[in-house]
Amino acid sequence: MPHCVLHLPLDPATLGAFVLLVRGVRETCSSAPTLTHLQSWEAIQWRDYYKTLGISKGATEEDIKKAYRKQALKWHPDKNKSAAAEEKFKEIAEAYEVLSDPKKREIYDQYGEEGLKGGNGPVPDGQGTNFTYTFHGDPHATFATFFGGSNPFEMFFGRKANGRDDEDMEVDGNDPFGSFTSFNLNGFPRDGHSGQQRRKQDPPIIHELRVTLEEVFQGCTKKMKISHKRLNPDGRTMRTEDKILTIEIKRGWKEGTKITFPREGDESPNTIPADIVFVIKDKPHPHFRREGSNIVYPVRVSLRQSLCGCSVSVSSIDGKMSHMKITDVIKPGMRKIVAGQGLPLPKNPEQRGDLVVEFDVNFPDVLPGNAKDVLKRHLPT
């Protein structure tokens, strides 16, 4: 029987694809492969992801990123008006998604594109399980993710600095935008070589978060619902999303404490979302007011009590009663301290500030004549 020897290239991707093809032919044919089957092999063209990005197989992660950046900017349909741009842009995105992922890249290097997508390549974890990859089909999503949700082409106004149309642009060198004149927010041109236009972050959005002293004493959880705008995968259109922000109020937090949620503001193609900042603010309390970790309890006494002494019972923030017997003359604004009955200390919640009893004297509007005579005789001048 005549036979022939096939001289195969040693490229792992091609070799893996050939093995898979022969395996499929053997399973579907009851006889030896015919010329038709061999012709079908010749018609199949497995894609070379390395060639698509213009890099070698030894390319580093940084090389892959630089190559994708260059090719994606060159073939983006907003920039490249050729009929092949859309398909080329899609191929570039798929190549980047495979080669930038270590697991996908290892399977591709061993078994080729068919092994990667056909599930015949084992996961490189030693477990022998099959791995199947399918490109999601949206190169604009890959582009938006790579550039952080921005569309670089929206920063320019359709002309290059030297007067040529944008579609004539060739992306070379380290700065693909180097030949453009970009514009600041005030509309004046800026030299493209002084650095590409960067997205600026909007200023923080600040909200007051009102809490009761009881919530500060015990600690609590607050849930705040916000609505913000987010870019779609195409990097241009936007959608509105609702999100619940959870805030853990720690015991003893002071008024003015700030809780920041980075980049939860509205997103746009040209700006970085603003941070959302909540600032703790005390709600008015019917009995207490706060001074740091101390709580002040105002007590109003009569003139007689202030001069002759009295007994006072006060309740702390947790309901514990304290009894005080005052024998000294009580002056307006005088304070007495009940140690350890205030709010938790922020840095050590197991310890507490003090309960401060602050006295106010209620002076009568008028005095009977005999009362005045008695006071004159007994009070020092």
C-alpha positions as a printed NumPy array, in Angstrom:
array([[  0.   ,   0.   ,   0.   ],
       [  1.441,   3.37 ,  -0.939],
       [  2.058,   5.714,   1.921],
       [  3.371,   9.189,   2.467],
       [  5.072,  11.102,   5.221],
       [  3.614,  14.402,   6.402],
       [  6.188,  16.941,   7.451],
       [  4.356,  19.024,  10.065],
       [  5.548,  22.33 ,  11.484],
       [  6.609,  22.156,  15.112],
       [  4.389,  25.066,  16.107],
       [  2.422,  23.788,  19.139],
       [ -0.796,  25.532,  18.186],
       [ -0.771,  24.136,  14.657],
       [  0.275,  20.684,  15.831],
       [ -2.47 ,  20.604,  18.435],
       [ -5.061,  21.646,  15.885],
       [ -3.871,  18.962,  13.455],
       [ -4.124,  16.256,  16.108],
       [ -7.67 ,  17.322,  16.935],
       [ -8.595,  17.352,  13.252],
       [ -7.237,  13.867,  12.643],
       [ -9.031,  12.625,  15.745],
       [-12.302,  14.031,  14.413],
       [-11.727,  12.53 ,  10.966],
       [-11.034,   9.098,  12.435],
       [-14.203,   9.235,  14.522],
       [-16.437,  10.229,  11.621],
       [-14.938,   8.091,   8.834],
       [-15.162,   4.303,   8.597],
       [-12.307,   4.185,   6.13 ],
       [ -8.995,   5.937,   5.677],
       [ -9.061,   9.691,   5.061],
       [ -9.885,  10.622,   1.518],
       [ -8.694,  13.505,  -0.587],
       [-11.846,  15.384,   0.438],
       [-10.911,  15.129,   4.103],
       [ -7.374,  16.315,   3.428],
       [ -8.718,  19.205,   1.392],
       [-10.885,  20.193,   4.374],
       [ -7.691,  20.384,   6.453],
       [ -6.171,  22.713,   3.886],
       [ -9.266,  24.953,   4.005],
       [ -9.099,  25.428,   7.778],
       [ -7.053,  28.412,   8.807],
       [ -6.372,  28.541,  12.521],
       [ -5.78 ,  32.071,  13.746],
       [ -2.424,  33.019,  15.172],
       [ -3.167,  35.355,  18.066],
       [  0.487,  36.339,  18.348],
       [  0.566,  37.361,  14.709],
       [ -2.704,  39.279,  15.13 ],
       [ -1.1  ,  41.467,  17.8  ],
       [  2.258,  41.576,  16.033],
       [  4.257,  40.013,  18.867],
       [  6.426,  36.954,  19.399],
       [  5.539,  33.936,  21.519],
       [  7.964,  35.045,  24.171],
       [  6.126,  38.347,  24.648],
       [  5.732,  39.565,  28.21 ],
       [  2.489,  40.747,  29.772],
       [  3.566,  44.34 ,  29.219],
       [  4.394,  43.587,  25.561],
       [  0.882,  42.19 ,  25.083],
       [ -0.721,  45.296,  26.589],
       [  1.36 ,  47.649,  24.445],
       [  0.582,  45.634,  21.317],
       [ -3.153,  45.619,  22.002],
       [ -3.151,  49.349,  22.698],
       [ -1.399,  50.068,  19.411],
       [ -3.494,  47.719,  17.247],
       [ -6.817,  48.62 ,  18.88 ],
       [ -6.261,  52.335,  18.351],
       [ -5.216,  51.722,  14.769],
       [ -8.209,  49.546,  13.842],
       [-10.956,  51.063,  15.993],
       [-13.993,  51.599,  13.702],
       [-14.351,  55.17 ,  14.969],
       [-10.88 ,  55.866,  13.631],
       [-10.391,  53.418,  10.775],
       [-13.036,  53.701,   8.04 ],
       [-11.973,  50.669,   6.001],
       [-14.46 ,  47.844,   5.439],
       [-12.237,  45.369,   7.266],
       [-11.814,  47.502,  10.383],
       [-14.724,  46.065,  12.387],
       [-13.664,  42.441,  11.884],
       [-10.001,  43.255,  12.462],
       [-10.919,  45.149,  15.638],
       [-12.811,  42.081,  16.859],
       [ -9.884,  39.737,  16.092],
       [ -7.514,  42.021,  18.008],
       [ -9.811,  42.029,  21.045],
       [-10.113,  38.236,  21.036],
       [ -6.347,  37.805,  20.696],
       [ -5.754,  40.136,  23.632],
       [ -8.323,  38.416,  25.853],
       [ -6.661,  35.043,  25.254],
       [ -3.007,  36.068,  25.52 ],
       [ -3.5  ,  38.375,  28.509],
       [ -5.002,  35.514,  30.522],
       [ -2.264,  33.093,  31.692],
       [ -4.581,  30.068,  31.747],
       [ -6.043,  30.687,  28.292],
       [ -2.602,  31.464,  26.903],
       [ -1.104,  28.217,  28.209],
       [ -3.907,  26.128,  26.708],
       [ -3.631,  28.017,  23.415],
       [  0.139,  27.508,  23.277],
       [ -0.302,  23.748,  23.763],
       [ -3.472,  22.986,  21.823],
       [ -4.128,  25.945,  19.561],
       [ -7.381,  27.782,  18.978],
       [ -9.393,  24.612,  18.404],
       [ -8.167,  23.087,  21.633],
       [ -9.014,  26.288,  23.478],
       [-12.539,  26.541,  22.12 ],
       [-13.366,  22.885,  21.699],
       [-12.893,  21.898,  25.304],
       [-10.216,  19.309,  24.445],
       [ -7.467,  21.145,  26.27 ],
       [ -7.172,  20.304,  29.977],
       [ -7.017,  23.11 ,  32.476],
       [ -3.374,  23.64 ,  33.486],
       [ -4.052,  22.746,  37.104],
       [ -3.177,  19.099,  37.032],
       [ -6.789,  17.992,  37.559],
       [ -7.451,  16.899,  34.003],
       [-10.68 ,  18.857,  33.695],
       [-11.595,  20.329,  30.322],
       [-11.681,  24.073,  29.682],
       [-13.767,  25.757,  26.999],
       [-13.407,  29.384,  25.951],
       [-15.852,  31.407,  23.864],
       [-15.193,  35.017,  22.949],
       [-18.052,  37.236,  24.138],
       [-18.17 ,  38.955,  20.75 ],
       [-18.066,  42.583,  21.908],
       [-14.659,  44.121,  21.126],
       [-15.918,  47.512,  22.308],
       [-16.372,  46.078,  25.814],
       [-12.765,  44.875,  25.788],
       [-11.664,  48.296,  24.558],
       [-13.664,  50.139,  27.243],
       [-12.322,  47.877,  29.987],
       [ -8.724,  48.329,  28.834],
       [ -9.005,  52.124,  28.768],
       [-10.909,  52.313,  32.051],
       [-14.292,  53.062,  30.495],
       [-13.065,  55.994,  28.432],
       [-13.094,  56.504,  24.687],
       [ -9.827,  58.212,  23.694],
       [-11.26 ,  59.389,  20.386],
       [-13.881,  61.569,  22.055],
       [-11.13 ,  63.863,  23.341],
       [-10.307,  65.094,  19.854],
       [-12.148,  67.067,  17.224],
       [-11.467,  65.086,  14.085],
       [ -8.296,  66.785,  12.808],
       [ -4.612,  66.154,  13.288],
       [ -2.138,  68.899,  14.101],
       [ -0.564,  68.712,  10.649],
       [ -3.896,  69.139,   8.868],
       [ -4.417,  65.57 ,   7.658],
       [ -7.654,  63.697,   8.322],
       [ -7.768,  61.337,  11.262],
       [ -8.302,  58.323,   9.03 ],
       [ -4.819,  58.868,   7.638],
       [ -3.296,  58.335,  11.041],
       [ -0.696,  55.657,  11.553],
       [ -0.143,  54.628,  15.132],
       [  3.549,  54.258,  15.824],
       [  5.895,  54.887,  18.721],
       [  5.047,  55.057,  22.371],
       [  2.441,  57.822,  22.089],
       [ -0.299,  57.072,  19.525],
       [ -1.849,  60.478,  20.267],
       [  1.42 ,  62.376,  19.81 ],
       [  0.427,  63.887,  16.46 ],
       [ -2.868,  65.306,  17.743],
       [ -3.638,  68.701,  19.191],
       [ -5.76 ,  68.098,  22.263],
       [ -7.945,  70.618,  24.05 ],
       [ -8.214,  71.68 ,  27.643],
       [-11.622,  72.292,  29.217],
       [-11.369,  76.01 ,  28.394],
       [-11.15 ,  75.237,  24.679],
       [ -7.553,  76.362,  24.065],
       [ -5.297,  73.923,  22.221],
       [ -2.515,  72.121,  23.972],
       [  0.533,  70.559,  22.371],
       [ -0.052,  66.844,  22.013],
       [  3.54 ,  66.059,  22.923],
       [  3.188,  67.637,  26.364],
       [  1.26 ,  64.58 ,  27.492],
       [ -2.046,  63.029,  26.432],
       [ -5.309,  64.371,  27.829],
       [ -6.074,  62.65 ,  31.09 ],
       [ -9.503,  62.131,  32.551],
       [-10.029,  64.274,  35.628],
       [-11.995,  63.199,  38.654],
       [-15.024,  65.212,  39.647],
       [-14.906,  66.807,  43.141],
       [-16.299,  64.738,  46.03 ],
       [-20.047,  64.624,  46.602],
       [-20.647,  65.253,  50.309],
       [-23.748,  64.194,  52.255],
       [-24.549,  64.57 ,  55.942],
       [-25.318,  61.314,  57.731],
       [-27.357,  62.077,  60.836],
       [-27.124,  59.657,  63.753],
       [-28.564,  59.595,  67.262],
       [-26.368,  59.464,  70.359],
       [-27.833,  56.031,  71.082],
       [-26.613,  54.828,  67.66 ],
       [-23.158,  56.229,  68.376],
       [-23.167,  54.566,  71.794],
       [-24.177,  51.13 ,  70.489],
       [-22.841,  51.25 ,  66.926],
       [-25.162,  50.568,  64.008],
       [-25.422,  49.859,  60.283],
       [-26.858,  52.364,  57.832],
       [-27.879,  51.494,  54.276],
       [-28.033,  54.325,  51.758],
       [-29.551,  53.874,  48.291],
       [-27.942,  55.892,  45.515],
       [-28.494,  56.175,  41.768],
       [-25.53 ,  56.847,  39.535],
       [-24.741,  56.817,  35.83 ],
       [-22.432,  54.173,  34.413],
       [-20.847,  53.726,  30.987],
       [-22.04 ,  50.854,  28.863],
       [-19.436,  48.427,  27.468],
       [-19.198,  50.49 ,  24.276],
       [-17.579,  53.272,  26.331],
       [-19.938,  55.913,  24.957],
       [-23.559,  55.435,  25.988],
       [-24.644,  55.429,  29.624],
       [-27.16 ,  53.72 ,  31.87 ],
       [-28.527,  54.503,  35.341],
       [-27.839,  52.019,  38.118],
       [-29.157,  51.831,  41.667],
       [-26.774,  50.734,  44.39 ],
       [-26.986,  50.2  ,  48.133],
       [-24.065,  51.592,  50.124],
       [-23.57 ,  49.987,  53.531],
       [-22.066,  52.126,  56.284],
       [-20.893,  50.56 ,  59.531],
       [-21.1  ,  53.203,  62.255],
       [-18.483,  52.256,  64.834],
       [-19.072,  52.804,  68.53 ],
       [-17.959,  56.229,  69.676],
       [-17.431,  57.772,  66.248],
       [-17.162,  61.541,  66.609],
       [-19.2  ,  64.118,  64.766],
       [-17.359,  65.044,  61.582],
       [-16.063,  61.522,  60.908],
       [-15.959,  60.956,  57.128],
       [-16.832,  57.728,  55.32 ],
       [-15.695,  57.7  ,  51.677],
       [-16.949,  55.469,  48.861],
       [-14.429,  55.9  ,  46.024],
       [-15.74 ,  56.568,  42.508],
       [-19.427,  55.983,  43.223],
       [-20.542,  59.213,  41.539],
       [-21.724,  59.563,  37.938],
       [-19.399,  58.212,  35.258],
       [-18.874,  59.802,  31.854],
       [-16.484,  59.182,  28.952],
       [-14.334,  62.166,  29.897],
       [-14.372,  62.165,  33.696],
       [-13.561,  59.823,  36.544],
       [-16.537,  59.288,  38.879],
       [-16.49 ,  61.434,  41.994],
       [-16.066,  59.957,  45.447],
       [-19.172,  59.955,  47.621],
       [-18.423,  61.129,  51.16 ],
       [-20.735,  60.823,  54.154],
       [-20.021,  63.063,  57.152],
       [-21.319,  62.038,  60.588],
       [-23.664,  64.626,  62.098],
       [-25.357,  64.303,  65.499],
       [-29.124,  64.463,  65.663],
       [-30.413,  66.766,  68.409],
       [-31.151,  64.817,  71.603],
       [-33.996,  65.711,  73.986],
       [-31.777,  65.385,  77.089],
       [-28.087,  65.284,  76.174],
       [-25.596,  67.027,  73.999],
       [-22.215,  65.71 ,  72.997],
       [-18.764,  67.119,  73.69 ],
       [-16.346,  64.699,  72.085],
       [-16.7  ,  61.44 ,  74.011],
       [-18.415,  63.193,  76.932],
       [-22.15 ,  63.766,  77.123],
       [-23.549,  66.81 ,  78.881],
       [-26.762,  66.59 ,  80.896],
       [-28.232,  70.03 ,  81.759],
       [-29.919,  70.305,  85.179],
       [-31.968,  73.337,  86.16 ],
       [-32.244,  74.151,  89.886],
       [-34.046,  76.881,  91.795],
       [-32.306,  79.723,  93.549],
       [-33.124,  78.127,  96.866],
       [-31.588,  74.804,  95.776],
       [-28.524,  76.561,  94.478],
       [-28.003,  78.275,  97.845],
       [-29.132,  75.589, 100.257],
       [-28.072,  72.423,  98.412],
       [-30.086,  69.639,  96.853],
       [-30.062,  66.049,  95.591],
       [-30.036,  65.308,  91.853],
       [-30.668,  62.035,  90.014],
       [-29.438,  61.772,  86.418],
       [-29.613,  59.012,  83.82 ],
       [-26.713,  58.185,  81.509],
       [-27.082,  57.353,  77.802],
       [-27.492,  53.644,  78.594],
       [-30.182,  54.267,  81.238],
       [-27.98 ,  53.832,  84.293],
       [-29.025,  56.154,  87.14 ],
       [-26.57 ,  58.209,  89.158],
       [-27.489,  60.054,  92.382],
       [-25.687,  63.194,  93.459],
       [-26.038,  65.163,  96.734],
       [-24.915,  68.764,  96.323],
       [-24.015,  70.695,  99.479],
       [-21.948,  73.424,  97.862],
       [-23.465,  76.6  ,  96.531],
       [-24.42 ,  75.94 ,  92.918],
       [-23.323,  78.664,  90.55 ],
       [-24.736,  78.996,  87.02 ],
       [-22.699,  76.811,  84.647],
       [-21.143,  74.733,  87.431],
       [-20.349,  71.151,  86.419],
       [-20.17 ,  67.862,  88.248],
       [-18.59 ,  64.769,  86.657],
       [-19.849,  61.184,  86.684],
       [-16.78 ,  59.349,  85.415],
       [-17.057,  56.618,  82.764],
       [-20.71 ,  57.202,  81.882],
       [-20.214,  58.962,  78.555],
       [-19.773,  57.636,  75.001],
       [-17.228,  54.965,  73.989],
       [-13.787,  56.266,  73.044],
       [-13.317,  55.941,  69.245],
       [ -9.886,  54.312,  69.527],
       [-10.799,  52.142,  72.507],
       [-14.563,  51.519,  72.619],
       [-14.265,  49.495,  75.825],
       [-13.505,  52.729,  77.658],
       [-15.961,  55.592,  77.943],
       [-15.939,  59.328,  78.388],
       [-17.737,  61.083,  81.216],
       [-21.269,  62.162,  81.976],
       [-21.117,  65.882,  82.697],
       [-23.917,  67.352,  84.827],
       [-24.182,  71.039,  84.013],
       [-26.219,  73.237,  86.342],
       [-28.348,  76.201,  85.456],
       [-29.934,  78.371,  88.177],
       [-33.488,  79.554,  87.736],
       [-33.641,  83.051,  89.209],
       [-37.076,  84.378,  90.173],
       [-38.423,  87.346,  88.261],
       [-39.578,  89.098,  91.474],
       [-39.022,  88.711,  95.243],
       [-41.501,  89.546,  98.013],
       [-40.433,  92.487, 100.181],
       [-39.867,  90.369, 103.307],
       [-37.692,  87.938, 101.292],
       [-35.468,  90.794, 100.264],
       [-35.093,  91.889, 103.882],
       [-34.109,  88.387, 104.953],
       [-31.549,  88.104, 102.174],
       [-30.064,  91.464, 102.998],
       [-29.571,  90.428, 106.61 ],
       [-28.003,  87.06 , 105.894],
       [-26.133,  87.351, 102.61 ],
       [-22.633,  88.808, 102.605],
       [-22.173,  92.127, 100.9  ]])
